[in-house]
Each structure stands twice: as structure tokens, then as C-alpha cells.
């Protein structure tokens, strides 16, 4: 049996981060050639080096996922060298230290709108440019990752929950337009992965009254198995959703909250 992503070319935005890096490694492990991008080339190259050392195929490039021209040039170069753009995964994030922890009643409007504008614009630009390369081939998968606050109220998250909800709406809209042309659009919604920088940034010992260890225990207590999802589990689901095995899935965000959120 062959690898799930053999002969697939995948671009990962935000590949230097915990989620993007995990997805890139998982894609490469299943046979994809991965094109890693990020604003910090050093971090992206580090992930690419790991993948190549493990026998995978990876290339790294510095691309700002809010720069339309840079995105388009990278995809054009990718298609010219590899022959196709088969998978686009947006794992772009922004530092949360300045957008979390303030009650909505006291939040500045610009601070509230920053994550909404940044997350949705990046996803829109990367998805739109990928679609333009996929449409002629009538094939492709466009993916992103969101989080529990997209569907459940939470405190002191600023505009983060609204941003994730908007991304999930965009996933549905993109699919409605692109599915008839052979392109699937799907998302993943994990919850509470302590391995990510976002969870560490979101944690506030003073506001929560808990230690970091207690906070991790609290997150685990909200799930059915009383543990949180790992990066590896999330990345494995990303592999499946990107593969032809998931051909019946489009226009949806997969609930990976381990029971914290009922569908």
C-alpha cells in the first residue's frame, strides 16, 4: 500500500510554527513534497532540514502570507518546478500577547479587529491564489486550522473567536464555489494543545488563578477522554483530510475537540 500523499505537492503557510511544522512533517512522511513558507526563513528552514534528514522532500521559502504578490510568485515558482499545486494548508498565526486578556467592554476596536483582519485575510489570499492554480487541473485541497472559540463562548479572547468563526464560514463559502470544479475545502478544529505557542501565550496565571500545570489539567478535564489532543494526532487527521481517502469531505471543519464541543 502506498503512502497517502504520494505524488502530491503541498504548500504550508506558517510552517515554522508548531501546527504548521507538525503538518509539514506528517505530509512529508506520507509521501508529499512539501513547500514550506513563513515570515521567518530560519524557522522554516529548520523544519525543512528535519524533513530532509528523515528522508522526506522539502523546500523552504520566505513568504509573507499577507502579501498577495509574494504568495502568487511562490505558487507560480512551485508549479513551474513541481508541476502542480495539490494541497494548500494555512496555519498562519499572529502573536496573541497583545490581543488576549482584555475584557470586551474595555477592548480597543483596533485591537479587537486585528485578529479578524489578519487571520481571515491570510486565509483568503492563500486560498484564492491556490484555487487559481488548482482550477485548471480540476483538482486540489485547500485547508486551514481553527479553534474551539469559533463555536463556543470564551472569556478574554478579544477578537480571536470571531476570527476563527469567520475562517470556518470562509471554508464553507470557498467549498460552495470550488467543489463543482473538483477542489475540496476543509478545516480542522483542535482544542487545547499545550505544545503550541498560542496556548502558552493565552495562559495568564494572574487571570486564571492557576499554575501552568493546573491550566493543562483544566483543559484536559473538558474533554471526554480527560486529555488534550496532541500535535501528532492533529497532523495525522490533516493527512487523512488532504488525501483522496477523504474525497467525500468538503465545506466542513472537522471537530477535533475530543468531546469538548458537541456537534
Secondary structure, 3 states (H helix, E strand, C coil): CCCCCCCCEEEEECCCCHHHHHHHHHHHHCCCEEEEEECCHHHHHHHHHHHHHCCCEEEEEECCCCCHHHHHHHHHHHHHHHCCCCEEEECCCCCCCCCCCCCHHHCCHHHHHHHHHHHHHHHHHHHHHHHHHHHHHCCEEEEEEEEHHHCCCCCCCCCHHHHHHHHHHHHHHHHHHHHHHCEEEEEEEECCCCCCHHHHHHCCHHHHCCCHHHHHHHHHHCCCCCCCCCHHHHHHHHHHHHCHHHCCCCCEEEEECCCCCCC
